[in-house]
Amino acid sequence: LKFVPRGSSMATLIIGAGGAVGSQLARQLIRSSRTVIAADRRLVEYQRSPLPPEIASLVIPAYGPGGAGVDIRDEESLAHVVGSQTQPIATVWNLAAPLSVESAENPGVAMEVTVGGMEKLLRVCTRFGVGRVCFTDSIGSFGSEAPRQNATAKWLVQHPNQDPGSDYGKQKRGCRELLKRWEGDSRFAVLPGLLHADPLWGKGTTEYALDAMLCATEGREFVCPVPVDVQLPMVYRDDLIHGLVLLQDAEEGELLEPDRGYCLPGFSFSALELFEEIKKVEPGFKWREMEGLEDGAAAKFSRIWPDSVSGFEASRDFGFEPIYDLRTTVRKVMREHKMHLKRRELPRTKPLPPVGASPPYLRGGTGEGL
């Protein structure tokens, strides 16, 4: 991969750079003349990069020993990446973690990746003098005791023993506890559901919204895995990435929240509200509830998680203000899906991967969704 030198003398390392959040975070940092080091389990030397070509050509690709992908569960691999850079690393973003439903299906692997990986990463950062680690937490950290409206990261810090109701939430809590004990500058963002138009995503709870918009575009009936009247907070990816960069760049003294944790909300909606908005674009859209819905992990999590999260703290401390609402997001995502669909219908010499197929663990980070 070709590296285009950037103006910053300090670099940002993104672990999970090939995911829906990591790739776009790299893009935004590059646009602001930063040096970005991209690490991902699927980023293997001499193989096609999981990053979009226009991003892959502008980052420094990071490989483990022997050119292997960087697995956060492998401390030697992490040390090789951090220790081999000629440019000092100022900030590390840890985006490597399974999503909520994936964690429920295989909690042992999820624990090893999320908490075990964070523990190894912090040891490596201490060893090589990395001063700042940023982490993407999730609304999955909130349990049934949490406020239903305007939940805050501060509440999570002040209620460390609350039951999040899932292994996923317990793993996120474990990461926050590790960061709290770490001596460097740690920061975390509590992410709502992530909305985007990429053709692939993992198995989470809020991903139902991505599935619904894709089904509508392709003329397929959508089977809804969450109760249609439940509100969930979400955010369009462009807004989220802007907030993550603002959080990374804020002066430490400007971050007034406990443990420097912030929610980055966009807007909240129910599945019914989403379906009504989809029908304004695709009037023939059809949906039905999944049989045995209440027994599914997605339905359980959706009823536990808050209806909305607070953006006041992020606005006050570093000026985060989301732009997108439900209407503009649905139209933008479905427009991009239609463009993808037209490209797929053109004659091609190679088969395309299945649309909406669930990627394996460690495809990217929590920022991929919930």
Phi, psi and omega per residue, in radians:
L1 nan 2.432 3.117
K2 -1.450 2.360 3.098
F3 -1.862 2.226 3.066
V4 -1.717 2.019 -3.080
P5 -1.003 2.527 3.135
R6 -2.085 2.905 -2.993
G7 -1.305 -0.458 -3.057
S8 -1.254 2.442 3.112
S9 -1.486 -0.196 3.116
M10 -2.056 2.517 -3.030
A11 -1.858 2.773 2.997
T12 -1.962 2.201 3.060
L13 -1.716 2.204 3.098
I14 -1.945 2.022 3.067
I15 -1.671 2.118 -2.964
G16 1.633 0.578 -3.036
A17 -1.226 -0.258 -3.115
G18 -1.519 -0.026 -3.087
G19 -1.511 -3.111 -3.071
A20 -1.128 -0.578 3.088
V21 -1.526 -0.816 -3.051
G22 -1.024 -0.761 -3.090
S23 -1.152 -0.692 -3.111
Q24 -1.391 -0.485 3.007
L25 -1.140 -0.741 3.077
A26 -1.046 -0.758 -3.141
R27 -1.024 -0.811 -3.087
Q28 -1.189 -0.687 3.112
L29 -1.136 -0.682 3.105
I30 -1.114 -0.701 3.130
R31 -1.057 -0.515 3.127
S32 -1.717 0.475 2.990
S33 1.112 0.692 3.048
R34 -1.749 2.745 2.955
T35 -1.563 2.218 -3.104
V36 -2.095 2.226 3.026
I37 -1.819 2.116 -3.029
A38 -1.830 2.153 3.095
A39 -2.182 2.418 -3.134
D40 -2.793 2.592 3.140
R41 -1.065 -0.501 -3.095
R42 -1.636 -0.024 -3.140
L43 -1.533 1.652 -3.046
V44 -1.968 2.401 -3.097
E45 -1.044 2.423 3.106
Y46 1.229 0.184 3.032
Q47 -2.045 2.838 -3.123
R48 -1.058 2.346 -3.104
S49 -1.268 2.484 3.042
P50 -1.297 -0.169 3.107
L51 -1.410 2.627 3.018
P52 -0.977 2.506 -3.052
P53 -0.946 -0.672 -3.093
E54 -1.222 -0.330 3.073
I55 -1.646 -0.717 -3.100
A56 -0.996 -0.555 -3.101
S57 -1.349 -0.163 -3.037
L58 -1.999 -0.042 3.135
V59 -1.860 2.865 2.963
I60 -1.584 1.983 3.137
P61 -1.269 2.347 -3.136
A62 -1.901 2.264 3.141
Y63 -2.117 2.694 3.013
G64 -1.408 -3.044 3.115
P65 -0.973 2.342 3.125
G66 1.296 0.266 3.116
G67 1.428 0.230 -3.119
A68 -1.344 2.890 3.027
G69 -1.166 2.787 -3.097
V70 -1.653 1.965 3.124
D71 -1.781 2.121 -3.074
I72 -1.109 -0.285 3.094
R73 -1.380 -0.145 -3.068
D74 -1.896 1.781 -3.071
E75 -1.117 -0.616 3.100
E76 -1.088 -0.695 3.110
S77 -1.111 -0.771 3.115
L78 -1.100 -0.763 -3.136
A79 -1.123 -0.638 3.112
H80 -1.083 -0.766 -3.117
V81 -1.154 -0.906 -3.066
V82 -1.183 -0.703 -3.065
G83 -1.363 -0.296 -3.062
S84 -1.654 -0.034 -3.080
Q85 -1.369 2.393 3.088
T86 -1.427 -0.358 3.129
Q87 -1.807 2.254 -3.095
P88 -1.015 2.458 3.092
I89 -1.658 2.087 3.141
A90 -1.568 -0.646 -3.032
T91 -2.395 2.437 2.997
V92 -2.073 2.255 2.981
W93 -1.743 2.132 3.058
N94 -1.733 1.829 -3.125
L95 -1.962 0.114 -3.031
A96 -1.514 1.948 3.089
A97 -2.996 2.517 3.001
P98 -1.177 2.865 3.104
L99 -1.519 3.131 -2.983
S100 -1.088 -0.857 -3.109
V101 -1.225 -0.660 3.071
E102 -1.054 -0.715 3.129
S103 -1.140 -0.659 3.108
A104 -1.167 -0.600 -3.117
E105 -1.315 -0.537 -3.120
N106 -2.515 1.266 -3.041
P107 -1.121 -0.506 3.136
G108 -1.127 -0.824 3.104
V109 -1.136 -0.747 -3.125
A110 -1.072 -0.696 3.109
M111 -1.121 -0.749 3.139
E112 -1.087 -0.721 -3.121
V113 -1.269 -0.901 -2.962
T114 -1.313 -1.034 -3.082
V115 -1.435 -0.820 3.111
G116 -1.065 -0.704 3.121
G117 -1.133 -0.739 3.114
M118 -1.104 -0.718 3.136
E119 -1.060 -0.775 3.117
K120 -1.145 -0.743 -3.125
L121 -1.073 -0.762 -3.119
L122 -1.144 -0.622 3.072
R123 -1.104 -0.746 -3.138
V124 -1.155 -0.739 3.133
C125 -1.090 -0.704 3.081
T126 -1.110 -0.760 -3.116
R127 -1.059 -0.677 -3.050
F128 -1.841 0.161 3.013
G129 1.297 0.500 3.045
V130 -1.320 2.227 -2.979
G131 -1.568 -0.363 -3.021
R132 -2.387 2.296 3.050
V133 -2.205 2.229 3.108
C134 -1.976 2.528 -2.990
F135 -2.404 2.459 3.078
T136 -1.720 1.877 3.046
D137 -1.470 -2.929 -3.005
S138 -2.645 2.718 2.986
I139 -1.102 -0.269 3.048
G140 -1.159 -0.134 3.070
S141 -1.367 -0.323 -3.131
F142 -1.489 2.279 3.060
G143 -1.732 -2.939 -3.061
S144 -1.202 -0.326 3.118
E145 -1.380 -0.258 -3.050
A146 -1.258 2.743 3.063
P147 -1.016 2.477 3.127
R148 -1.361 -0.517 -3.108
Q149 -2.061 2.424 3.046
N150 0.939 0.771 3.069
A151 -1.110 2.562 -3.067
T152 -2.156 2.753 3.015
A153 -1.119 -0.572 3.112
K154 -1.015 -0.671 3.126
W155 -1.073 -0.698 3.110
L156 -1.086 -0.736 3.139
V157 -1.142 -0.681 -3.079
Q158 -1.400 -0.217 -3.138
H159 -2.229 1.133 -3.053
P160 -1.171 -0.320 -3.083
N161 -1.783 0.088 3.094
Q162 -1.124 2.640 -3.139
D163 -1.571 1.953 3.136
P164 -1.264 -0.181 3.064
G165 1.438 0.164 -3.129
S166 -2.808 2.700 3.009
D167 -1.059 -0.630 3.135
Y168 -0.990 -0.864 3.138
G169 -1.159 -0.635 3.117
K170 -1.164 -0.626 3.111
Q171 -1.168 -0.707 3.088
K172 -1.100 -0.720 3.097
R173 -1.077 -0.711 3.095
G174 -1.030 -0.662 3.101
C175 -1.180 -0.725 3.110
R176 -1.084 -0.675 3.129
E177 -1.139 -0.700 3.097
L178 -1.125 -0.744 3.130
L179 -1.140 -0.633 -3.141
K180 -1.104 -0.627 -3.119
R181 -1.438 -0.307 -3.113
W182 -1.231 2.523 -3.032
E183 -1.462 -0.173 -3.120
G184 -1.494 -2.947 3.129
D185 -1.556 1.730 3.134
S186 -1.810 2.538 3.141
R187 -2.470 2.569 3.076
F188 -2.441 2.545 3.101
A189 -2.005 2.238 3.066
V190 -1.540 1.959 -3.031
L191 -1.619 2.372 2.903
P192 -1.344 -2.977 3.030
G193 -1.088 2.483 -3.076
L194 -1.755 2.215 3.131
L195 -1.921 2.290 -3.113
H196 -2.813 3.085 -3.095
A197 -2.014 0.322 3.067
D198 -1.092 2.678 -3.100
P199 -1.435 -0.142 -3.112
L200 -2.276 2.537 3.027
W201 -2.763 2.924 -3.086
G202 -1.568 -2.973 -3.086
K203 -1.724 1.668 3.099
G204 -2.159 -2.903 -3.131
T205 -1.621 -0.930 -3.114
T206 -1.271 -0.164 3.098
E207 -1.119 -0.179 3.070
Y208 -0.973 -0.611 -3.112
A209 -1.151 -0.673 3.084
L210 -1.139 -0.763 3.129
D211 -1.060 -0.734 -3.100
A212 -1.109 -0.786 -3.120
M213 -1.172 -0.608 3.103
L214 -1.217 -0.753 3.105
C215 -1.041 -0.740 3.139
A216 -1.075 -0.739 -3.126
T217 -1.124 -0.657 -3.072
E218 -1.574 -0.007 3.111
G219 1.317 0.440 3.126
R220 -1.819 2.614 3.046
E221 -1.217 2.469 3.138
F222 -1.816 2.316 3.087
V223 -1.801 1.981 -2.980
C224 -1.516 2.167 -3.096
P225 -1.620 0.016 3.138
V226 -2.147 2.693 3.072
P227 -1.030 2.315 -2.954
V228 -1.305 -0.205 -3.133
D229 -1.713 -0.028 -3.066
V230 -1.463 2.253 3.093
Q231 -1.477 2.436 3.055
L232 -2.392 2.482 3.093
P233 -1.379 2.418 3.139
M234 -2.408 2.989 3.097
V235 -2.646 2.459 3.046
Y236 -1.352 2.517 -2.967
R237 -1.015 -0.704 -3.133
D238 -1.012 -0.738 3.100
D239 -1.127 -0.770 -3.124
L240 -1.053 -0.830 -3.106
I241 -1.058 -0.713 3.084
H242 -1.021 -0.752 3.136
G243 -1.161 -0.674 3.133
L244 -1.124 -0.713 3.126
V245 -1.167 -0.704 3.093
L246 -1.074 -0.719 3.116
L247 -1.131 -0.763 3.123
Q248 -1.062 -0.708 -3.000
D249 -1.478 -0.273 -3.062
A250 -1.090 2.476 3.041
E251 -1.134 2.483 -3.067
E252 -0.991 -0.664 -3.126
G253 -1.219 -0.280 3.134
E254 -1.463 -0.268 -3.071
L255 -1.585 1.777 -2.977
L256 -1.592 -0.217 -3.079
E257 -1.357 2.598 3.129
P258 -0.987 2.336 3.125
D259 1.029 0.286 3.102
R260 0.948 0.819 3.115
G261 -1.892 2.410 -3.061
Y262 -2.492 2.455 2.931
C263 -1.445 2.525 3.112
L264 -2.173 1.396 -3.042
P265 -1.474 2.796 2.969
G266 -2.008 -1.285 -3.124
F267 -2.807 2.843 3.140
S268 -2.033 2.622 3.091
F269 -2.822 2.819 3.032
S270 -1.697 2.936 3.087
A271 -1.081 -0.668 3.122
L272 -1.084 -0.738 3.110
E273 -1.130 -0.665 3.079
L274 -1.106 -0.785 -3.101
F275 -1.096 -0.670 3.107
E276 -1.115 -0.673 3.127
E277 -1.229 -0.668 3.096
I278 -1.076 -0.716 -3.107
K279 -1.134 -0.385 3.066
K280 -1.232 -0.392 3.098
V281 -1.711 -0.738 3.135
E282 -2.206 1.554 -3.060
P283 -1.035 -0.426 -3.116
G284 -1.502 0.098 -3.100
F285 -1.045 2.310 3.126
K286 -2.183 2.573 3.133
W287 -2.574 2.829 3.001
R288 -2.646 2.771 3.127
E289 -1.353 2.563 3.112
M290 -1.193 2.420 3.066
E291 -1.166 2.435 -3.103
G292 1.137 0.529 -3.023
L293 -0.918 -0.804 -3.021
E294 -1.147 -0.283 3.128
D295 -1.493 -0.171 -3.075
G296 -1.451 2.675 -3.140
A297 -1.108 -0.697 -3.100
A298 -1.092 -0.735 3.128
A299 -1.132 -0.718 3.130
K300 -1.085 -0.848 -3.101
F301 -1.124 -0.694 -3.084
S302 -1.091 -0.532 -3.141
R303 -1.403 -0.392 3.137
I304 -1.456 -0.701 -2.984
W305 -1.239 2.705 -3.078
P306 -1.176 2.732 3.088
D307 -1.274 -0.530 -3.135
S308 -2.685 2.767 3.065
V309 -2.173 2.740 -3.011
S310 -1.475 2.326 3.025
G311 -1.818 0.003 -3.068
F312 -1.044 -0.785 -3.036
E313 -1.152 -0.749 3.122
A314 -1.177 -0.613 3.088
S315 -1.166 -0.768 -3.107
R316 -1.144 -0.776 -2.954
D317 -1.564 -0.523 3.111
F318 -2.518 0.338 2.933
G319 1.300 0.456 3.135
F320 -1.341 2.170 3.092
E321 -2.428 1.929 3.122
P322 -1.172 2.625 -3.114
I323 -1.841 -0.695 -3.000
Y324 -1.400 2.501 2.984
D325 -2.046 -3.062 -3.072
L326 -1.074 -0.801 -3.082
R327 -1.048 -0.897 -3.082
T328 -1.183 -0.590 -3.140
T329 -1.175 -0.837 -3.129
V330 -1.037 -0.775 -3.131
R331 -1.148 -0.686 -3.126
K332 -1.208 -0.805 -3.127
V333 -1.104 -0.796 -3.096
M334 -1.217 -0.582 3.055
R335 -1.090 -0.737 3.121
E336 -1.204 -0.648 3.072
H337 -1.069 -0.702 3.124
K338 -1.113 -0.659 3.075
M339 -1.122 -0.735 3.093
H340 -1.082 -0.729 -3.105
L341 -1.109 -0.726 3.116
K342 -1.101 -0.688 3.116
R343 -1.157 -0.630 3.129
R344 -1.196 -0.489 -3.112
E345 -1.376 -0.243 3.090
L346 -1.256 2.599 3.099
P347 -1.024 2.340 -3.139
R348 -2.332 2.711 3.127
T349 -1.603 -0.275 -3.129
K350 -2.173 2.510 3.111
P351 -1.220 2.606 3.104
L352 -1.588 2.659 3.040
P353 -1.201 2.738 -3.141
P354 -1.093 2.352 -3.127
V355 -1.282 2.326 3.121
G356 1.359 0.096 3.141
A357 -1.127 2.458 -3.105
S358 -1.312 2.186 3.101
P359 -1.311 2.866 -3.139
P360 -1.261 3.006 3.043
Y361 -0.939 2.581 3.086
L362 1.231 0.319 3.097
R363 -1.027 -0.642 3.107
G364 -2.859 -2.475 -3.072
G365 -2.054 -2.999 3.106
T366 -0.964 -0.558 3.131
G367 -0.995 -0.230 3.102
E368 -1.176 -0.391 -3.123
G369 2.681 -2.778 -3.060
L370 -2.332 nan nan
